[in-house]
């Protein structure tokens, strides 16, 4: 699978190269030698246009699908119901809630995801097949 532009940091590089090629270098050449490099402006515009087309195609493909972190969350944070308990850790001061697992043996809490809205708790339950979550403070 080819990594996507909007998920691996290449977008900024594409935009930077397009602007450098199509605007900065031709402007410098114009100010120094008073020659307009039309071919370079066109090349920069094509780079920016190609980036925009690829970016829009990727955004359309991603629409309505599971985010990357949800697809691989089980692999990154394995859950063993015999050794761990799924809980929500809530801050008394700020009210921030984090879903994760607490080790039954030593009490170590492993943060898995921040709960930013009411749907996040349901997503967490669905990913790990959990029916009930206990809240700890």
C-alpha positions as CSV (number, residue, x, y, z in Angstrom):
1,X,0.0,0.0,0.0
2,X,1.3,3.4,-0.9
3,X,1.5,5.9,2.0
4,X,-0.9,8.8,1.6
5,X,0.1,12.4,1.2
6,X,-2.1,13.7,4.0
7,X,-0.9,11.1,6.5
8,X,2.9,11.1,6.1
9,X,3.9,14.7,6.0
10,X,4.6,14.9,2.2
11,X,1.9,17.5,1.6
12,X,4.0,20.4,3.0
13,X,7.0,19.3,0.8
14,X,4.8,19.2,-2.3
15,X,3.4,22.6,-1.6
16,X,6.9,24.0,-0.8
17,X,8.5,22.6,-3.9
18,X,5.6,23.9,-6.0
19,X,5.8,27.4,-4.6
20,X,9.6,27.4,-4.9
21,X,9.6,26.2,-8.5
22,X,6.6,28.3,-9.6
23,X,7.0,31.6,-7.7
24,X,10.2,32.1,-5.7
25,X,12.9,31.0,-8.3
26,X,11.1,32.9,-11.2
27,X,10.7,36.0,-9.0
28,X,14.5,36.0,-8.1
29,X,15.4,35.5,-11.7
30,X,13.1,38.3,-12.8
31,X,14.6,40.7,-10.2
32,X,18.2,39.9,-11.1
33,X,18.2,39.3,-14.8
34,X,14.7,40.6,-15.9
35,X,13.9,37.4,-17.6
36,X,10.5,35.7,-17.1
37,X,10.8,31.9,-16.7
38,X,7.3,30.9,-17.9
39,X,8.2,27.3,-18.1
40,X,9.2,27.3,-14.5
41,X,6.0,29.0,-13.4
42,X,4.0,26.4,-15.4
43,X,6.0,23.6,-13.8
44,X,5.3,25.0,-10.3
45,X,1.6,25.3,-11.1
46,X,1.5,21.7,-12.4
47,X,3.2,20.5,-9.2
48,X,0.6,22.4,-7.0
49,X,-2.3,21.1,-9.2
50,X,-1.0,17.5,-9.0
51,X,-0.8,17.8,-5.2
52,X,-4.4,19.2,-5.1
53,X,-5.8,16.5,-7.3
54,X,-4.1,13.7,-5.3
55,X,-5.0,15.2,-2.0
56,X,-8.7,15.5,-3.0
57,X,-8.8,12.0,-4.3
58,X,-7.3,10.7,-1.0
59,X,-9.8,12.8,1.1
60,X,-12.7,11.4,-1.0
61,X,-11.4,7.8,-0.4
62,X,-11.1,8.4,3.3
63,X,-14.6,9.9,3.7
64,X,-16.7,7.6,5.9
65,X,-14.0,5.1,6.6
66,X,-12.5,4.2,10.0
67,X,-9.6,6.5,10.9
68,X,-6.1,4.9,10.8
69,X,-5.7,4.9,14.6
70,X,-8.9,3.0,15.0
71,X,-7.9,0.3,12.5
72,X,-4.7,-0.5,14.3
73,X,-5.6,0.3,17.9
74,X,-6.0,-3.4,18.9
75,X,-2.5,-4.2,17.6
76,X,-0.9,-1.2,19.4
77,X,-2.8,-1.6,22.7
78,X,-3.7,-5.3,23.2
79,X,-6.3,-6.0,25.8
80,X,-6.3,-9.1,28.0
81,X,-9.5,-9.2,30.0
82,X,-8.0,-11.6,32.5
83,X,-5.1,-9.4,33.4
84,X,-6.6,-5.9,32.6
85,X,-9.8,-4.0,33.2
86,X,-11.1,-1.4,30.7
87,X,-11.8,1.9,32.5
88,X,-12.3,5.6,31.9
89,X,-9.9,7.7,33.9
90,X,-11.4,11.1,34.6
91,X,-9.6,14.2,35.9
92,X,-11.3,15.8,38.8
93,X,-9.8,19.2,38.0
94,X,-10.2,19.5,34.2
95,X,-12.9,16.9,33.5
96,X,-10.7,15.3,30.8
97,X,-11.5,11.7,30.2
98,X,-9.1,9.0,28.9
99,X,-10.1,5.5,28.0
100,X,-7.6,2.8,28.7
101,X,-6.7,-0.4,30.6
102,X,-5.7,-0.8,34.3
103,X,-3.5,-3.8,35.2
104,X,-5.2,-5.9,37.9
105,X,-1.9,-7.0,39.3
106,X,0.0,-3.7,39.8
107,X,-2.6,-1.0,39.1
108,X,-0.7,0.4,36.1
109,X,-2.9,2.5,33.8
110,X,-2.3,2.3,30.0
111,X,-3.9,5.3,28.2
112,X,-5.4,4.3,24.9
113,X,-7.5,7.2,23.6
114,X,-8.8,10.6,24.8
115,X,-12.6,10.8,25.0
116,X,-13.4,14.2,23.4
117,X,-17.1,13.6,22.8
118,X,-19.9,11.3,23.6
119,X,-19.3,9.1,20.6
120,X,-15.7,8.4,21.5
121,X,-16.7,6.1,24.5
122,X,-18.9,4.0,22.2
123,X,-16.0,3.8,19.6
124,X,-13.7,2.5,22.3
125,X,-16.2,-0.1,23.4
126,X,-16.8,-1.2,19.9
127,X,-13.1,-1.6,19.0
128,X,-12.4,-3.8,22.0
129,X,-15.8,-5.5,22.4
130,X,-16.4,-4.0,25.8
131,X,-20.0,-3.6,27.1
132,X,-19.4,-1.7,30.4
133,X,-16.7,0.8,31.5
134,X,-15.9,1.8,35.0
135,X,-14.9,5.4,35.7
136,X,-11.9,6.0,38.0
137,X,-10.7,9.4,39.3
